[in-house]
Amino acid sequence: MNKLFFRNDYGEGAHPIVLRKLTETNMEHTCGYGLDAYSLRAAELIREKCGKPEADVHMMVGGTSANMIALSSFMRPYEAAIAAETGHINVHETGTIEGSGHKVCIAASKDGKVLPEGVRAVVNAHTDEHMVHPRVVYISQPTEIGTVYSLEELRALRAVCDELDLILFADGARLGSALTASEATATLQDMAALTDAFYIGGTKNGLYFGEALVIVNPALQKNFRFMIKNRGGMIAKGRLCGVMFLAALENDDYFAWARHANAMADIIREGMERAGIAQFIKTTTNQVFPVITREQEKALAEKVEFEHWGDVDDERVAVRFVTSWATKEEDVRALCAELEAL
């Protein structure tokens, strides 16, 4: 029997709309390295949707490389990034940022979200040239634990960054889910207006791979393609990212796919409530974190693919279910039945 799959939102291939566009353009001859007509049109479309005609848009291969290349470019050798303890660059990138020569400084956070007072505390703790100089505030929208920065919270971070001369950079690997969540108050235009740079994640929302990095701040744009090449992020068949983003965004299907993932996660949350299962952290995005016993986790693992997130106490653990554009409602209902039977 095939297990129900809720391990991640990139386990499938590409959405049929993306696959069709790739097939239709497969035999066309284009120039390489992301300078083809499809990549240029996708970049222009992104600028239009962001309301930032002067933004620099680059198609990146994946989230870790996007983070590493962007932060390496934005910071001088003695500068550091500020992140939440749960931040992807701190936990799940195998020391990539540190390996590029930059320290990651941990700021106080709440529900996975960096707090302005935490940013200020980090800056105030680094007083002279014998320490790293904090330069970039790194956030994820949504966070690694599925929570969403509100428009008010983004504005507060923008204000503290302006006050302390810091760059605000947003990891948008699951940006579609954040912007279409029921609690969302920030839009794509707000992300472009309030950050210096951010990216629109494709890998986790219907593309085979790819993230569209949007550099809004003109001071960060110069010679960025040199850094992409220098750090191994420039692929000869760069047109693939352009074709995929164009297919996903030209009719706003990208956001419809994210809404579907969130809606499927909502059904899981409803099923958990019926079953009396608590959430490790309350979310409205496509990541759900039930708290169950170790025995329940073992029993559930026989029928469902999911991630063990961490221990809650001696008896209970937090696990993670993730939905995607491809998640079927019948599978979600089956999962809910399994949860109610625990």
Residue pairs with C-beta under 8 A, 6 or more apart in sequence:
1 303
3 303
3 304
3 305
4 303
4 304
4 305
4 331
4 334
4 335
4 338
5 11
5 304
5 305
5 331
6 268
6 304
6 305
6 306
6 321
6 322
6 323
6 327
6 335
7 305
7 306
7 307
7 322
8 204
8 307
8 322
8 324
9 174
9 204
9 205
9 261
9 286
9 322
9 323
9 324
9 325
10 203
10 204
10 324
11 324
12 324
12 325
12 326
13 19
13 208
14 22
14 206
14 207
14 208
14 244
15 206
15 207
15 248
15 253
15 257
15 325
15 326
17 206
17 247
17 248
17 253
18 206
18 207
18 208
18 244
18 247
18 248
20 247
21 243
21 244
21 246
21 247
22 208
22 240
22 243
22 244
22 247
25 38
25 239
25 243
30 36
30 37
30 38
30 239
32 236
32 237
32 238
32 239
33 234
33 235
33 236
33 238
34 58
34 59
34 234
34 235
34 238
34 239
34 241
34 242
35 238
36 238
36 239
36 242
38 239
38 242
38 243
38 246
39 59
39 238
39 239
39 241
39 242
39 243
40 242
41 242
41 246
42 57
42 59
42 212
42 241
42 242
42 243
42 245
42 246
42 249
43 57
43 58
43 59
43 212
43 242
45 245
45 246
45 249
45 250
46 55
46 57
46 200
46 212
46 214
46 245
46 249
47 53
47 54
47 55
47 57
47 214
49 188
49 189
49 249
50 188
50 189
50 191
50 192
50 214
50 216
51 189
51 192
51 193
52 192
52 193
52 214
52 216
54 218
55 192
55 214
55 215
55 216
56 214
56 215
56 220
56 221
56 224
57 212
57 213
57 214
57 215
58 212
58 213
58 215
58 224
58 225
58 228
59 210
59 211
59 212
59 213
59 238
59 241
59 242
59 245
60 66
60 69
60 199
60 210
60 211
60 212
60 213
60 228
60 233
60 241
61 209
61 210
61 211
61 233
61 235
61 241
62 203
62 209
62 210
62 211
63 88
63 171
63 173
63 199
63 201
63 203
63 211
64 88
64 93
64 96
65 231
65 232
65 233
66 171
66 199
66 211
66 213
66 233
67 88
67 89
67 93
67 96
67 97
67 138
67 171
68 93
68 96
68 97
68 100
68 231
69 227
69 228
69 231
69 233
70 169
70 197
70 199
70 213
70 215
71 81
71 89
71 97
71 100
71 102
71 136
71 138
71 169
72 100
72 101
72 102
72 227
72 231
73 220
73 224
73 227
74 135
74 136
74 167
74 169
74 196
74 197
74 220
75 81
75 102
75 135
75 136
76 133
76 135
77 101
77 102
78 129
78 132
78 133
79 102
79 132
79 133
79 134
79 135
79 136
80 102
80 103
80 104
80 105
80 126
80 132
80 133
80 134
80 135
80 136
81 89
81 97
81 102
81 103
81 104
81 105
81 134
81 135
81 136
81 137
81 138
81 169
82 104
82 105
82 106
82 107
82 114
82 118
82 119
82 122
82 123
82 134
82 136
82 137
82 138
82 166
83 89
83 90
83 104
83 105
83 106
83 107
83 114
83 137
83 138
83 139
84 90
84 106
84 107
84 109
84 112
84 113
84 114
84 139
84 143
84 144
85 91
85 106
85 109
86 109
86 112
86 143
86 144
86 145
87 104
87 114
87 138
87 139
87 140
87 144
88 140
88 144
88 171
88 173
89 96
89 97
89 104
89 138
89 171
90 104
90 106
91 144
92 144
97 104
98 104
100 231
102 132
103 132
104 138
105 122
105 126
105 132
105 134
106 122
107 114
107 115
107 118
107 119
107 121
107 122
107 137
108 114
108 115
108 117
108 118
108 121
109 115
109 118
111 143
111 145
111 147
111 281
112 140
112 143
112 144
112 145
112 146
112 147
112 281
113 139
113 143
113 147
113 149
113 153
114 137
114 138
114 139
114 157
116 156
116 157
116 159
116 160
119 134
119 137
119 157
119 160
119 161
119 164
119 166
120 160
120 164
122 134
123 134
123 164
123 166
126 132
126 133
126 134
134 166
135 166
135 167
136 166
136 167
136 168
136 169
137 157
137 160
137 161
137 166
137 167
137 168
137 169
138 169
138 171
139 149
139 157
139 168
139 169
139 170
139 171
140 170
140 171
140 172
140 173
140 174
141 148
141 149
141 170
141 171
141 172
141 174
141 175
141 178
141 186
141 191
141 198
142 148
142 149
142 174
142 175
142 177
142 178
142 181
142 283
142 285
142 287
143 149
145 280
145 281
145 283
145 287
145 289
146 281
146 283
146 285
146 286
146 287
146 288
146 289
147 281
147 283
147 285
148 178
148 181
148 183
148 184
148 186
148 284
148 285
149 157
149 178
149 186
150 183
150 185
150 186
151 185
151 186
151 190
152 185
154 186
154 190
154 191
154 194
154 195
155 194
157 168
157 194
158 168
158 194
158 195
160 166
161 167
161 168
161 196
167 196
167 197
167 217
167 220
168 194
168 195
168 196
169 195
169 196
169 197
169 198
170 191
170 195
170 197
170 198
170 199
171 198
171 199
172 178
172 191
172 198
172 199
172 200
172 201
172 211
173 199
173 201
173 203
173 204
173 211
174 201
174 204
174 205
174 285
174 286
174 287
175 188
175 191
175 198
175 199
175 200
175 201
176 200
176 201
176 205
176 254
176 255
176 257
176 258
176 261
177 204
177 205
177 258
177 261
177 262
177 285
177 286
177 287
178 184
178 186
178 285
179 186
179 187
179 188
179 191
179 255
179 258
180 255
180 258
180 259
180 262
181 262
181 284
181 285
182 262
182 266
182 284
183 284
184 284
186 194
188 200
191 198
192 198
192 214
192 216
193 216
195 216
196 215
196 216
196 217
196 220
197 213
197 214
197 215
197 216
197 217
197 220
198 213
198 214
198 216
199 211
199 212
199 213
199 214
200 211
200 212
200 214
200 245
200 254
201 211
202 209
202 210
202 211
202 212
202 241
202 244
202 245
202 248
202 254
203 209
203 210
203 211
204 324
205 248
205 254
205 257
205 258
205 261
205 324
205 325
206 248
206 253
206 254
206 257
206 325
207 241
207 244
207 245
207 248
208 240
208 244
209 241
210 240
210 241
210 244
210 245
212 241
212 245
215 221
215 224
225 234
228 234
247 253
248 254
248 257
257 325
258 286
258 325
260 325
260 327
261 286
261 323
261 324
261 325
261 327
262 284
262 285
262 286
262 323
264 286
264 323
264 327
264 329
264 332
265 283
265 284
265 285
265 286
265 287
265 288
265 321
265 323
266 284
267 329
267 332
267 333
267 336
268 288
268 321
268 323
268 332
268 335
268 336
268 339
269 279
269 283
269 288
270 336
271 332
271 333
271 335
271 336
271 337
271 339
271 340
272 278
272 279
272 288
272 290
272 336
272 339
274 336
274 340
275 336
275 339
275 340
275 342
277 290
277 291
277 292
277 339
277 342
278 290
278 291
279 288
279 289
279 290
279 291
280 289
280 290
280 291
280 309
280 312
280 318
281 289
283 289
286 322
286 323
286 324
287 320
287 321
287 322
288 320
288 321
288 322
288 323
289 309
289 318
289 319
289 320
289 321
290 318
290 319
290 321
290 339
291 312
291 316
291 317
291 318
292 300
292 316
292 317
292 319
292 342
293 315
293 316
293 317
294 315
294 316
294 317
296 342
297 308
297 317
297 319
299 342
300 306
300 319
300 338
300 339
300 342
303 338
304 335
304 338
306 319
306 320
306 321
307 319
307 320
307 322
308 317
308 319
308 320
309 317
309 318
309 319
309 320
310 317
310 318
311 317
311 318
312 318
321 335
323 332
